[in-house]
Amino acid sequence: MYRDDSEAAWARVRQLEAELARLRAGAGEHDQADDKRIGELEAQIEELRSGARPAPRRRVLTWGRLIGVLIALVLLVVLKPFWVGLVEITSPAAGEALYRFFCGLGSTQDCFYKGVMAHRRGDLAAAEAAYVEACTDDNADACNNLASLVKKRDAAEHRRLKEKACGLGSALGCGDLAVALDEAGEREQALKLGREACDKGSHLSCANLAWILLRARRIDEALNTALEASKADPEQPAAHLSLGLVLVTRADPEGAVAALRRTVALSRAPRTNGELWTHDEPIEGIIRGRLEELGLIYTERADTIHKVLNRRPEWMGEVPLRDRPPQPLPAAPPRDADRPRPLAPLR
């Protein structure tokens, strides 16, 4: 039996054998060309029977093919953020593997994304290692996230990294630096830097700015800023946290608990786009700490703050919210530019 027993091979062998038989039948009449043909037929039949194949034809790399390959490579590189992002949405593990691969090739931005993926799944050691690698190559976002991870163990390094991120052009880094400045007692500088970061489109920085304004007892401005941040990025937990804290100072415990419950739910959900709110303690600890700090600033709201603290199971999502008719968000107070101005006196 032939090693290649496909129908095409069998048919070709029968065809060659029939031709060979015809040539041999006229052995006394054929010429030198026929002898040559007989030799060729015998060699082809032997090749088919032994399973031998002729050497594959080598493809010639033409200019057209070369240009096509180059165009495909350019498109692959230019569209990389889109197709890698699509892979990440479909399979986070595969997306992280791609970020790890491109980081190994020297892509600083992919090293940052590798850190974000590790951060999202709770592997803080892997996240910090990736952020360090990217921050060393002056990736502003990596420096900013790294600062959040080292805040508790090294306050000086936290401040240095925030300043570096802000200096490299990260609006979010400047917004976080504003919070650090406010905590250090540099409020005017903090408000100026926080407003600049918020105006650059960083909704997380707007949420931080609302907290700074609230600490400064500028409640109307804080409410405006928190409302804008929560509407611009409804999935940002920090925006709802700031809104809930503002509502506490406005003596609205029901609205505050609802906003804090939204904060907890969003902080537990995976965030696949937008700014990642990084913090080094559980969300419950952050909420309790800020409520207690408000109690020191707004002593006149101590009862409201106490009520909200006692309703922890509700804002932590452990029990349903108390039944009450749905209420809309409070209207934003008018800005100074929108307030009616008194008429000038007649002369």
Buried (B, 14 or more C-beta within 10 A) or exposed (E): EEEBEEEEBEEBBEEBEEBBEEBEEEEEEBEEEBEEBBEEBEEBBEEBBEEEEEEEEEEEEEEEEEEEEEEEEEEEEEEBEEEBBEBBEEEBEEBBBBBBEBBEEEBBBBBBBBBBBBBBEEBBEBBBBBBBBBBEEEBBBBBBBBBBBBBEEEEEEBBBBBBBBBBBEBBBBBBBBBBBBBBEEBBEBBBEBBBBBBEBEBBBBBBBBBBBBBBBEBBBBBBBBBBBBBEBBEBBBBBBBBBBBBBBBBBBBBBBBBBBBBBBBBBEEEBEEEBBBBBBEEBBEBBBEBBEBBBEEBEEBEEBBEBBBEBBEBBBBEEEEEEEEEEEBBEBBEEEEEEEEEEEEEE
